[in-house]
């Protein structure tokens, strides 16, 4: 299993969607931070977003109503339409889910785990077999 981590220090302005007319997100917005960390990790790993099998977004507290940030990140990255996207509560649950998705009996899976909520630096980890 390979894990590739990235912590972001500089956050340039990016949009939430590939559409140039979409409004720009604030640097402090968790979605903006998540997209930037994900892009940086994929760039560092020389991996195309289309190669991802799943995206797991770590939420800090229960979302009511659900925001589905993982799906928004997947869309912004330009992943395949069949990529699995999950919002899970806490890093432990995300780690467990990433491990479960990368079982030895299944084909190799490439899972991106993103943490961008809270006051710490956003991070993304690429987990693959």
N, C-alpha and C positions, 0 to 999 in steps of 0.2 A: 504494500500500500504506500502510495506517495502522497505527502501532504505538502502543499505549497502555500505559504502565508504571505500576505502583504498588509502592511499598515500604511495608511495614507497620511501624508503631512500636508501636501498642497492640494487644494480642491478647486480646479478651474470650473467655470460655469458650464453646465451641460443641461440639455433638456431631457425630460422624462421619456420622450418618444423620439424616434428618428425624424419625425416631422419638424422641419425648421421653424414653422410658425407656432409651435407649442411654446407656452410661457416658460421662462427660465425658472428653475427651482432655486431657492435660497441655499447658500452654503451650509447653513445649519440644519436644513431639512434632512431627516434620516434617509429618505428615498434618494436624494442627491448623493449623500455620503455613501450609500450602499452601491449605487450604480458606479460611482467613481472607483471604489475599492474593488468591485468586481472586474471592471475594465482593466485596472492596473494589474490585478492578479492574472487575468487571462493573457495580457500582454507579456508579463514577466515569464509566464509558462509557455509562451509561443503557441497558445491554443486558440482556436477559433470558437466563438460562442456556439456555433452549430454543432460542435463536438460534445457539448454538455448533455448529460442525460437527466440531471436534476439540479434544482436550485432550492436551497433551504435558507430561509430568512429567519433570523433569531429575533423574536419580539420580547421586549422587557416586561410588558404587562399585558393582560388580556385585552384584546381588541374588540370593542363593541361600538359600532358594527365592525365586522371583519374588513380589513383594508387590502388583504392579499398583496402585500408588498413584493413577495417573491414573484408573482406573475407580472407585476409592473417592471421589476428588474429584468425579467426574462424578455419582455417586450422591448425594453430600452436597449438591451444588448443585441437583439436580433437573433435570438435562439430559434431552434426548430419549433414548429407549432406543437409537437408532441412532447416537449420537455416537461418533466414533472416539476411542479412548483409547490412548495410547502412553507407556511408560516408556522413556526413552532415556538413554544414558550421556554426560553432559556437555552444556554449553551450545552448543557448536558443532554437535553432532549435532542438537540440538533446533532450532536456527536453520535448519539445512539442511532438516530435515523440514518445518518450518513453511513455508518457501519452496516446497518441492516440492508441498505440499498446496494452495498458492495460485497455481497456474499460470494464465497468461492464457487458455489454451484451455478452462478449466473454469469453471463458475459460481463466483461469489464465495464464498470460504470464510472462516469466522471461526474462528480457531485461538487457543486460550489456552495460553500456555507458562508453566509454573510452576517456580520454583526455590525450594525451602524446606529443603533439607538443608544441613548444615554450620552454621557459627556466625554467618554473616552474616544480614542482614535478609532475610526471605522476599520474593519478588517474583513478580509475574505480569504478563505482557505479552499484550495482545490484538492479534493480527495479522489484518488483513482487507484485502481489495481494495476 
